[in-house]
Amino acid sequence: MEVPGMVKNKMWRELAVFFIFLVVGMGLSIPQALGLKIPNPTKAIEAIFKPLSDLLKLK
């Protein structure tokens, strides 16, 4: 519904962001609908920020 209006108004950045969110949403919902196990993103976030958190706690 929004896409024709964005193309008509030449809102290319907004259109790109719209499609990024659309692809991410479909990429997460289709495997879930098929009953596939989706990895928890929290573990990846913890792995990235845990060393930084430990570094900031040092005094």
C-alpha positions, 0 to 999 in steps of 0.5 A, a space after each residue: 500500500 505504501 510502496 506506490 506512494 513512496 515511488 511516486 514521491 521519489 522517497 528512495 531512502 524510505 523505500 529502502 528502509 521499508 524493504 529492509 524491515 520487510 525482508 527482516 520481518 519475513 526472514 524471522 516469521 517464515 521459519 517460525 511459521 514452519 516450526 523451525 527453531 530460530 536462534 536467540 539474538 540475545 546470546 549474540 548481543 551478550 557476546 558482543 557487549 559482555 567484554 565491554 561491560 567487564 572493561 567498564 566495571 574495572 576500576 
